[in-house]
Amino acid sequence: MNSPIRNLLIGVLWVGLTVAVHGADVAIVVNPDNPVDELSFKDLRALLELQQQFWKNGNRVSLVTLKAGLPEKELVLKKVYFRTEDALNRYWMNRMFKAEIATIPKARASSDEVKQVVSRLPNGIGFIDATTVDASVKVLRIEGRLPGEAGYILSATDET
């Protein structure tokens, strides 16, 4: 095979692998009846770390997470928690030991499972692959941006 064609094929494969590794943006979702439409990054982090355990209306936050190893979870670990999966597990255990939280958030096996649970919990919040969003959940703006928009903090294609 001549070199230009081989290089083109290698380039196409590389782009395909890059997209597969990076995956889709992550959407922060809540129950459709939740009055919140937007969060600052600071508030998002406080909610996902359960530093803020109540919504502004006084209702307790129900955090729904994803299991380790999923691309959506890896992106949130990197861009929101700033921890590895092991460090996050130690964080939850420490918070539980200090009686700062009652239980460790239950991890779900897929974005579809997170979506199903959040859609049934009036105070639910979770993160999912943005391509799986449907009318059963409401997507929150983070710092004024939605998944797919330029500058979105949980973009899979942005290395911020």
C-alpha positions in Angstrom: 0.0 0.0 0.0 1.5 3.4 -1.0 2.4 5.7 1.8 -0.2 8.6 1.2 -3.1 6.2 1.3 -1.7 4.3 4.3 -1.2 7.6 6.1 -4.8 8.7 5.3 -6.2 5.4 6.7 -4.1 5.7 9.8 -5.4 9.3 10.2 -9.0 8.2 9.8 -8.5 5.4 12.3 -6.8 7.8 14.8 -9.7 10.3 14.6 -12.2 7.5 15.1 -10.3 6.1 18.1 -10.0 9.6 19.6 -13.8 10.2 19.3 -14.5 6.7 20.8 -12.1 7.4 23.8 -13.4 10.9 24.4 -17.1 10.0 24.0 -19.9 12.5 24.4 -20.4 15.5 26.6 -21.8 14.9 30.0 -25.2 16.4 30.9 -26.2 17.3 34.4 -29.8 16.2 34.8 -32.5 16.7 37.4 -36.2 15.7 37.7 -38.3 17.7 35.3 -40.3 19.2 38.2 -37.1 20.6 39.8 -37.3 24.4 39.7 -33.5 24.8 39.1 -32.5 25.5 35.5 -28.9 26.5 35.9 -25.9 26.0 38.3 -22.6 27.7 38.7 -19.6 25.3 38.6 -19.1 26.0 42.3 -22.7 24.9 43.1 -22.5 21.9 40.8 -19.4 20.7 42.6 -21.0 21.3 46.0 -24.0 19.3 45.0 -22.0 16.4 43.5 -19.7 16.2 46.5 -22.8 16.5 48.8 -21.2 19.5 50.5 -24.6 21.1 49.7 -27.2 18.5 50.7 -30.3 20.5 50.2 -31.9 22.4 47.3 -32.7 26.0 47.8 -36.3 25.0 48.5 -35.2 23.0 51.5 -35.6 19.5 49.9 -32.8 17.0 50.4 -30.6 16.3 47.3 -30.8 12.8 46.0 -27.5 12.2 44.1 -27.4 9.4 41.5 -24.0 8.5 40.1 -22.4 6.1 37.6 -20.2 3.1 38.2 -16.5 3.3 37.8 -14.9 3.0 34.4 -17.7 4.6 32.3 -16.5 7.5 30.1 -19.1 9.9 31.7 -17.9 9.0 35.2 -14.2 9.5 34.2 -15.0 12.9 32.8 -16.8 14.0 35.9 -14.0 12.6 38.1 -11.5 14.7 36.1 -13.5 17.9 35.7 -15.7 18.1 38.8 -14.3 15.9 41.6 -10.7 16.4 40.7 -10.1 12.9 42.1 -9.5 9.4 40.9 -12.2 6.8 41.5 -10.3 5.4 44.5 -9.8 8.8 46.0 -13.6 9.5 45.6 -14.4 6.3 47.3 -12.1 7.2 50.2 -13.8 10.7 50.3 -17.3 9.1 50.6 -16.1 6.7 53.3 -14.5 9.6 55.3 -17.7 11.7 55.0 -19.7 8.7 56.2 -17.3 8.0 59.1 -17.7 11.6 60.2 -21.5 11.3 59.9 -21.6 14.1 57.3 -23.6 11.9 55.0 -25.9 9.0 55.8 -24.9 6.8 52.9 -22.6 6.7 49.9 -24.5 7.6 46.7 -25.5 4.4 44.9 -23.7 4.0 41.5 -25.8 2.9 38.5 -24.5 0.8 35.6 -25.5 3.2 32.8 -26.7 6.6 31.8 -30.1 5.1 31.1 -30.4 3.8 34.6 -29.4 7.2 36.1 -32.0 8.8 33.9 -34.7 6.4 35.1 -33.9 7.0 38.7 -33.6 10.8 38.5 -36.9 11.0 36.6 -38.6 9.2 39.5 -36.9 11.2 42.3 -38.3 14.7 42.8 -35.0 15.9 44.2 -32.7 13.8 42.1 -29.6 15.0 40.3 -27.2 12.9 38.2 -24.8 13.0 35.3 -25.3 11.1 32.0 -24.0 10.9 28.5 -25.6 13.9 26.8 -26.6 11.8 23.8 -29.0 9.8 26.0 -31.0 12.9 27.2 -34.8 12.7 26.7 -37.9 14.3 28.0 -37.8 12.2 31.2 -35.2 14.5 32.7 -34.2 18.2 32.6 -30.7 19.2 31.6 -29.2 22.0 33.7 -27.1 24.8 32.3 -23.7 25.0 33.9 -22.2 28.5 33.9 -24.9 29.4 31.3 -24.0 26.6 28.9 -25.6 23.4 27.8 -23.9 20.2 26.4 -22.7 20.8 22.9 -22.2 24.5 23.3 -18.8 26.2 23.1 -17.2 26.5 26.5 -19.3 23.9 28.2 -17.4 22.7 31.2 -18.2 19.0 30.8 -17.3 18.7 27.2 -15.7 15.5 26.2 -13.7 17.1 23.4 -12.3 19.9 25.5 -9.2 19.2 27.6 -9.8 22.0 30.2 
